[in-house]
Amino acid sequence: MVRSTTDSLDVLCVGIAVADVMAKPIDELPAWDHLATFDHIEHHIGGCAVNTGVDLARLGVKAAVSACLGRDGAGQFVRRRLEEEGVDVSGLVETNKASSSYTFVMIGSDGRRRYLHHVGANRARARLPRRPSMDTAFNPNVDCRALLQPCLPYLDIFIPSIEEANAVTGRLGRAQGFRAASGDDVA
């Protein structure tokens, strides 16, 4: 269902949009110039703005996504899936200067994941003028705890993955990590 741009919105989700391809099982990478096979592949959409918009729409919230896509098949896929999920896509911007963002997720038989990511059109979105905000994405090469800890008391919403919560709080476990992120004492 495509929402009309004249409908009022409850939430506008601004951020990144990604075409995700998940392949499994991939337990080892082939040597250069060699071929390896895997058994299963799935195509999904992702990115913080997209994931939030889809989840809100599924809960009955009138949500829109504002993100930048390339004018390519991956961008068309992201747009179509958002429309199918009932998310307003009037905030999507397309560019010929970059391809859509893409992540290839390699899932091992033990469930562990490796990622290959192309930033693509999301980089173009980052150059647009904007109001003060803090967009985040987990980067294991950055001291997330030192970067985010001072900001957490001022956030209205903070939805980290388990890995992100552990990196930011330095604590293992969901309950401890979330209580520490909110500033509550953890026993």
Secondary structure as GFF3:
##gff-version 3
##sequence-region A 1 187
A	DSSP	beta_strand	11	14	.	.	.	ID=ss1
A	DSSP	beta_strand	18	24	.	.	.	ID=ss2
A	DSSP	beta_strand	40	46	.	.	.	ID=ss3
A	DSSP	alpha_helix	48	58	.	.	.	ID=ss4
A	DSSP	beta_strand	63	66	.	.	.	ID=ss5
A	DSSP	beta_strand	68	70	.	.	.	ID=ss6
A	DSSP	alpha_helix	73	84	.	.	.	ID=ss7
A	DSSP	beta_strand	93	95	.	.	.	ID=ss8
A	DSSP	beta_strand	101	107	.	.	.	ID=ss9
A	DSSP	beta_strand	113	118	.	.	.	ID=ss10
A	DSSP	alpha_helix	121	126	.	.	.	ID=ss11
A	DSSP	alpha_helix	144	148	.	.	.	ID=ss12
A	DSSP	three_ten_helix	152	154	.	.	.	ID=ss13
A	DSSP	alpha_helix	162	169	.	.	.	ID=ss14
A	DSSP	alpha_helix	174	182	.	.	.	ID=ss15
###
